[in-house]
Amino acid sequence: MLHNVWADKESVKLVKCTHTNAEKFLVNNVLTEGKTYEVKNETEEFYFIVDNTGKIGGFYKDYFEEVNENKK
C-alpha cells in the first residue's frame, strides 16, 4: 500500500494552515493556524500532510495556502 511509505517520501511542497474552522470535522487538535506543513501527497480535494501528531493525515485544501519556498 503506497500510503504506508508517504512519511519517508520527500515532500511535494509546503503549505501554511490559514484556519481551523471546520464545519464537520475537528481539526484544531491536529492543525495549528499559521504553522507550515510538509505535503507528502495531494489529490484534487485533499493535502496529505504530517500533522501535529507526527502522522500523515488527509485534510481539505481550503485549510491551507501554498508557501513560496523563496520567501521563507
MOVENGI-V439897 format. One record per residue. D_FIRST is the distance of its C-alpha to the first C-alpha in Angstrom with 2 decimals. Layout:
# MOVENGI-V439897
d_first=D_FIRST
d_first=D_FIRST
This chain:
# MOVENGI-V439897
d_first=0.00
d_first=3.77
d_first=5.67
d_first=5.88
d_first=7.94
d_first=9.95
d_first=12.66
d_first=13.50
d_first=13.55
d_first=17.06
d_first=18.17
d_first=18.82
d_first=22.00
d_first=23.92
d_first=24.91
d_first=27.65
d_first=27.68
d_first=30.79
d_first=30.98
d_first=29.44
d_first=31.46
d_first=28.93
d_first=30.37
d_first=27.94
d_first=25.69
d_first=26.64
d_first=25.34
d_first=28.27
d_first=27.03
d_first=23.89
d_first=25.34
d_first=28.69
d_first=30.86
d_first=31.75
d_first=28.98
d_first=26.86
d_first=23.07
d_first=20.54
d_first=18.24
d_first=14.77
d_first=13.81
d_first=15.95
d_first=16.51
d_first=19.96
d_first=20.45
d_first=18.32
d_first=17.87
d_first=15.01
d_first=17.07
d_first=17.71
d_first=20.22
d_first=23.18
d_first=21.31
d_first=19.38
d_first=15.99
d_first=13.96
d_first=15.50
d_first=15.85
d_first=19.55
d_first=21.83
d_first=23.21
d_first=26.75
d_first=26.59
d_first=26.46
d_first=28.33
d_first=27.27
d_first=28.94
d_first=30.84
d_first=30.13
d_first=33.69
d_first=35.26
d_first=33.97
